[in-house]
């Protein structure tokens, strides 16, 4: 294939991904982790949990960082500590949870969203996750939405189990797609969105409590009461 043909193919893929991401049911944001500053946040330097997107935004403003995107990043316990794995700056703050239990988190397979020290993002099942010391950030949640290109087998098309939902998936070009439903949606339809975008693997993050901050799409939710928060920043001029 010639260089021109390769560029044309890449251009068509990018156009198709843009078209597919335009779905009025969702607030969606694509991130190139190799070029954008994508991090997971939980506590400030004083050990205080951010909890709200507004608190994170103000903290970043003081450090001359502009928050361009934020979303709650996984489930948490009553004390706002992460439920399951949380890795921050290569340090395991909370261990991987491989137990059985009730609720969405334990609807197996559950999974992990992580970013390596080389800024390579990934989503995998909990059973497949391995930390070789190269994980910069990670958050565990459940259930998986898409596993190896297939919608989670427990999800039923037409289910009446409706809720606001947010999740994360990896596109074929290694960009990350974050999405939150604007209205209540069932698991099957939510997972189908990620599958149709081309995600081989996608992970559910949370439900009713979910919030997204995305000023470029005029979607500004700065409240919340979270554990881990996912954020993308740029340097303030």
MISESE-24063 format. One record per residue: residue in one letter; x, y, z of N, C-alpha, C in turn. Coordinates in steps of 0.02 Angstrom, whole numbers, plus 32768, in hexadecimal, padded with zeros to 4 digits. Atoms other than C-alpha are relative to their C-alpha. Example, Ala and Ser with C-alpha at 12.3 -4.5 7.8 and 13.67 -1.06 7.14 Angstrom:
<sites>
A802D7FC5800082677F1F8186802D803C8000/S7FD67FC57FFD82AC7FCB81657FD980378025/
</sites>
This chain:
<sites>
X802A7FC58000800080008000802C803E8000/X7FD87FC38003804580AB7FD07FF3802C803C/X80077FD27FC880608135804F7FC080297FF9/X803D7FD9800C7FD281977FFE7FC27FD88011/X8039802C7FF07F5D8103800D7FF87FF7804A/X800280077FB77F8B80EC80C37FE2803E8021/X801B7FC17FE47F6881A380E87FB580057FF2/X80477FFC80117EC28198808C7FD77FD1802C/X802380307FD57E9080FD80EE7FFA801A8047/X80017FE47FBC7EBF815181927FCE80398004/X802F7FC980007E5A81E981607FB87FE98001/X8043801C80027DC1818181387FED7FE48044/X800D801C7FBD7DD1812681E07FF080378031/X800B7FC97FD17DDE81CA823F7FBC80207FF4/X80417FE480107D46820F81E37FC77FD48019/X8034802E7FE97CE0817382077FF98000804B/X80037FFF7FB77D0F817782BF7FDD80408017/X80207FC17FED7CDA822E82C87FB57FFB7FF5/X80478006800F7C35820782757FDD7FD28032/X801F80307FD37C14817182E57FFB801B8047/X80017FE57FBB7C3C81D683827FC980328009/X80377FD07FFC7BB1825183587FC07FDA800C/X803C80237FED7B22820183B57FE180298038/X801E7FD17FD27AAC8277840E7FEC7FE18043/X8011801F7FC07A8A81F78496803980078033/X7FC680017FD47B39820F84DD802880407FFD/X7FC97FD07FFF7BBA828C8512803F7FD67FF7/X7FC6802A800E7C58824284C5803E802C7FF4/X7FC17FDC80087D0E827884C680377FCF7FEE/X7FC8802A80167DA2822C84698042801D8018/X7FC07FEA7FE57E4F823584B680397FD87FE1/X7FC1801F80167EF982138469803180078039/X7FD77FFD7FC37F5B81E68505804A800D7FF0/X7FBA7FF38012800081F584A5800D804A7FF6/X7FF87FB8800D7FDF82AE84867FDE802B8034/X80267FD97FCF7F6582E5850E80127FE98047/X7FEE800E7FBA7F7F82EE85CA7FC47FE18024/X803680277FE27F0A8266860A80187FE18041/X7FEC80197FBE7F13823D86C47FC37FEC8029/X803380117FCE7EB181F28753801080248041/X7FF77FD87FC47E96825B87EF7FD37FE48038/X802780157FC67E5C822D889E80078031803A/X7FF47FD27FC87EAE82988925803280377FEC/X7FCE7FCC800B7F0E833C892A803D7FF2802C/X7FC1800A7FDB7FB98352897C7FF78000804B/X800F80007FB87F6683678A267FD97FC28015/X8024803D7FF17F1082BF8A1B7FB580088000/X80487FF280047E65830D89FB7FE47FE57FBE/X801F801C803C7DF582B089817FDC80387FD9/X801E7FCA80287DBE832088F17FB47FFD8002/X8048800D7FFE7D0E82D588EF7FDA801F7FC6/X80257FDE80357CC883588877802E80177FC8/X7FD97FE880397D02838987CA80148049800B/X7FF07FB97FF37CFB84408801803E8006802C/X7FC67FFD7FD57D7A841D888A80407FF07FD9/X7FC68011802A7DEF83CA880E8011803A7FD1/X7FF47FC8802F7DD9845987928023803A8024/X7FE27FC87FDB7E0284DD881680487FF08013/X7FBC80157FEE7E9B847A884F802F80047FC5/X7FD87FFD803C7ED9846D879D800C80487FEA/X7FF87FBA80127EB98526877C803980218027/X7FCB7FE47FD67F2D8551880C80457FE97FE9/X7FC1801B801A7FB384EA87B58009800F7FB5/X7FFD7FE880457F978541870E7FF27FC97FCD/X80188035802C7F4384A986C37FB6800C7FF1/X80467FF880147EA184B786617FE07FBB7FF8/X8025803F80067E25842886767FD480047FC3/X80287FFF803D7DDD840185CB7FCC7FC87FFE/X802F80387FFC7D86835D85F780087FDE8043/X7FFE80277FC27D57830086957FC37FD38003/X803680317FF77CED826A86C380117FD5803C/X7FF3802E7FC87CD881FD875D801C7FBF7FE5/X7FDA8037801C7D4B8169874B7FFC7FC08028/X800580407FDC7D0A80CB879B7FDA80068041/X802980017FC37CAB80978835802A800A803E/X7FDC7FEF7FC27CD880C088E87FD77FEA803C/X801F80147FC17CB38091899B7FE1803C8024/X80207FC97FDD7C4E80F98A18803080378017/X7FCF7FCD7FEB7CEE81518A50802480207FC4/X7FE57FE5803F7D13817E899980437FE37FEC/X7FC5802480177DA68107898F7FED7FD57FC5/X80108026803D7DB180A988EA7FE97FB98010/X801380467FFC7D53800688DB80297FDA7FCD/X7FD58023802D7DD17F908892804080277FF2/X7FBD7FE680107E767FBC88408000804B7FF2/X7FF17FBB80137EB7806E883C804B80088003/X7FB97FF280057F6780958801800980497FEC/X7FF27FBA800E7FA981478803804B800A8002/X7FB87FF580068056817687C680297FC18011/X7FE180427FF9808880BE87C37FFC7FE38047/X8009801A7FBC805580A8887A7FBB7FE28007/X804080217FF57FCD802B88A57FE2801A8041/X80227FE17FC67F5A808E89197FCC7FD0801C/X803280337FEC7ED18008891E800C7FC27FD5/X7FEF803D80257EEB7F5188EB7FC77FE97FD2/X8030801F802D7E947EF088617FCF7FD68028/X803480267FDE7DEF7EA7889B7FE97FC77FD3/X8012803B80287DD77DF688597FC97FD78021/X803380257FDA7D4E7DC488D47FBE7FFC7FD9/X80448003801A7C9B7D9488AB7FD38029802D/X802E7FD87FD87C0A7DFF88E47FC480147FD6/X803C7FE980237B687E5588B3800A80467FE6/X7FFC7FBC801B7B4A7EF48852802780027FBF/X7FE27FF880427B8D7F3787AE804B7FF18000/X7FB880097FFE7C437F3687E480137FB67FF9/X7FEF80477FFF7C3F7E7987FC7FDC7FD77FCB/X801E802480387BDF7E4E875E80387FEC7FD1/X7FC5801880247C6B7DE687127FF27FF57FB6/X7FC07FE57FED7CCD7E0386AF7FFD804C800C/X7FF47FB97FF77CF77EAB86FA804580107FE3/X7FC27FF080237D927F0786C38026803C801A/X7FD27FCB7FED7E197F8A86CB800D802D7FC4/X7FE87FD080317E3C802986698043801A801A/X7FBE7FEA7FE97EF480568670802780257FCA/X7FD37FDC802D7F7B80C3862380477FEF8016/X7FBB80127FEF8030808B861A802C803E8004/X7FD07FC87FFB80CA80F6863A8011801A7FBA/X7FF57FEA804580D980FE857B7FC280207FE2/X803F7FE08015802B814D85737FD77FD57FD0/X8029802E80267FDD80B385277FC37FEC8029/X803D80117FDA7F2780A085607FE67FBB7FEF/X801C8042800C7ECE7FFA85727FC57FF3802F/X8036801B7FD67E327FA685B480057FB47FFA/X7FFD804980007E397EEF85E77FD57FE58038/X8024801F7FC97DDC7E758654802E7FFC803D/X7FDA80067FC27E127E67870A802E7FC37FFD/X7FD8803D80047E4F7DB686E8803D80087FD4/X7FC97FF7802F7EC07DF3865C803180368015/X7FD57FC87FED7F0B7E8686B980407FE98022/X7FBE800E7FE27FC57E7C86E1802580428007/X7FD77FC47FF4802D7F06873080497FEB8001/X7FB8800F800480E27EF586FA802A803B8018/X7FDD7FC47FE8810F7F99874E7FFF80397FCF/X80027FCC803480E77FFD86B27FBC80227FFC/X80437FE180018037803686E0800380438024/X7FFF7FBD7FE3802D80F186FC7FC0800F8027/X80427FF57FE17F7280FA87237FD47FC47FF1/X80308036800D7EEA807787377FC58007802F/X803C80017FD77E38806C87757FD77FC27FED/X8027803D800B7DCE7FCF87887FB680108008/X80487FF87FFA7D137FC6876E7FDE7FC37FE0/X80238038801E7C8E7F54872A7FB580107FF9/X7FE4803680297C417F0C86CB8024801A7FC2/X7FE87FF080437CA17F0986287FC2800B7FD4/X80367FF580307C327F4C859D800A7FD77FC1/X7FED8026803C7C8D7EFF8509803E7FD88011/X7FC8802D7FF27D037E6A851880157FDE7FBF/X7FE6801D803E7D6F7E3B84827FCE80087FC6/X802D7FF080387CF47E8F840C7FB87FEA8008/X804480197FF57C587E4284587FE08023803C/X80257FE37FC97BD37E9284C57FFB7FCE803A/X8003802A7FC47BD37E4E85777FC47FD17FFC/X80338033800A7B6F7DAC85757FC48007802F/X80377FF97FD07B047DDF860B7FCE80367FEC/X802C7FC880147AB97E7685B37FC97FE87FD1/X803A801580297A0C7E6485657FE6803B7FD7/X801C7FCD802B79D07EC784D07FB9800F8014/X80447FED7FEC79337F2984FE7FF57FFF804B/X800780027FB779567F1D85B97FE28041801B/X801F7FC57FE178F07F938627802B801A803A/X7FD27FE77FCC79857FAB869D8022803E7FE5/X7FE87FC1801C79A1806186738021802B8035/X7FDD7FD27FD37A1B80DB86C0802F802C7FD7/X7FC97FDA801D7A9581668697803E7FD48007/X7FC5802B7FFD7B39810D866D803B80227FDF/X7FC47FE880237BEB813B864480337FC87FFC/X7FD18035800B7C7980D28602803B80167FD6/X7FC37FF280257D1F80C885A780107FC57FD3/X7FEB8034802E7D5C80688510803D80167FD9/X7FC47FF280287DF4805C849F7FF07FF57FB7/X800D800480487DE4808083E580397FDB7FDD/X7FCB802480257E4680208360804180267FF7/X7FC37FD880087EC180B18350802080128043/X7FE77FF77FBC7EE380AB840D7FEA80408022/X801E7FC87FDB7E83814984347FCE7FE48032/X803080127FCC7E15814284CE7FBF80247FF2/X80417FDF80047D5C816484C27FDD7FFB8044/X80287FFB7FC37CFF819E855D7FBA80147FEA/X80457FEF80117C4181A485537FD37FFB803C/X803480027FCC7BB081CB85C67FBD800B7FDE/X80427FF8801E7AFA81B7859A7FDF803F801C/X80227FC37FEA7A95825785A07FBF7FEF8024/X803D80177FE079FA81F685D1800A7FB88016/X7FFB80447FE879D9814F862380027FCF7FC5/X7FF5803080357A1080BB85BA800F7FBC801F/X7FF080427FE57A207FFF85D080487FED7FEE/X7FBB8015800A7AC67FA385D5800D7FEB7FB8/X7FF5801980437AAE7F51852B800B80397FCE/X7FFA7FC8802F7A927FF384CC803F8029800C/X7FC37FDB7FF07B2180468528803D7FDB7FE6/X7FC8802880197B987FB88500800280017FB4/X8004800180487B5C7FB7844C8020803E7FE1/X7FE17FC280187B94806B8437804B7FF77FFA/X7FB8800B80017C47803D846480147FCD7FCB/X7FF1803380337C437FA283F77FFB801D7FBA/X80097FE180427C0380068362803780327FF1/X7FC87FD3800A7C908082837D80407FDA7FEE/X7FC6802780127D097FF3836180297FE8803C/X7FDB80147FC47D3D7FD2841680007FB48007/X7FFB80477FF07D7C7F2184347FF17FF48049/X800C80057FB87D727F4284EE7FE88044801A/X801A7FC37FE27D0D7FC185517FE87FEF8046/X800E800B7FB97CEA7FD6860B7FCD80328019/X80317FD57FDD7C568019866C80238020803B/X7FE27FDC7FC87C8A809D86EA7FCF8008803A/X80327FF87FCA7BED80CB874D7FBD80147FE2/X80447FF580187B3680F887437FE280428015/X80287FC57FEE7ABF81728796802A803C8014/X7FD87FC87FE77B4981DB87E6802A80217FCA/X7FD07FEB80337BA681F587417FF880487FEB/X7FFD7FBA80177BDA82A2870A803880067FCD/X7FCE7FF280337C3B82E686768009804C7FFA/X7FEF7FBA800B7C93838D8660802280057FBC/X7FE67FFA80447CAE83B885A87FE880417FE1/X80157FBE80167CA2847385857FFC80077FB4/X80007FF880497CC9845F84CB7FBF7FE87FE1/X8042801680187C21840784B97FC8801F802A/X80307FDD7FD57BC9847D85327FDF7FD18032/X8018802F7FCC7BB683EE85AF802B800C803E/X7FD87FEC7FC67BED843186577FDE7FE88040/X8018801A7FBF7BCC83C986F3803D7FFF802E/X7FC67FFA7FD47C4383FA877E7FF17FE78046/X8010801A7FBD7BE883AD881280157FB88004/X7FF080467FF87BF082FA884B80177FF08046/X7FEB80177FBD7C29829588DF80247FBD7FF4/X7FDF803A801D7CAC821D889B803C7FE78028/X7FBE80177FED7D4581B688BC8030801A7FCC/X7FD17FED80347DBA81B688277FDE802A7FCA/X80187FD680377DA4823C87A080337FFB7FC8/X7FD68000803C7DE8822F86EF800280467FE5/X7FFB7FBB80197E2A82D286A9803380077FC7/X7FD17FED80367E7C831A860D800D804A8007/X7FEE7FBA7FF67EDB83BD861E802E801A7FC9/X7FCE7FDE80297F3E843B85BA801F8037802A/X7FE07FC97FDC7FB684C285F37FDA80407FF2/X80217FBF80097F64856B8611803280317FE3/X7FD47FCD801F7FA985F985A98000803F802B/
</sites>
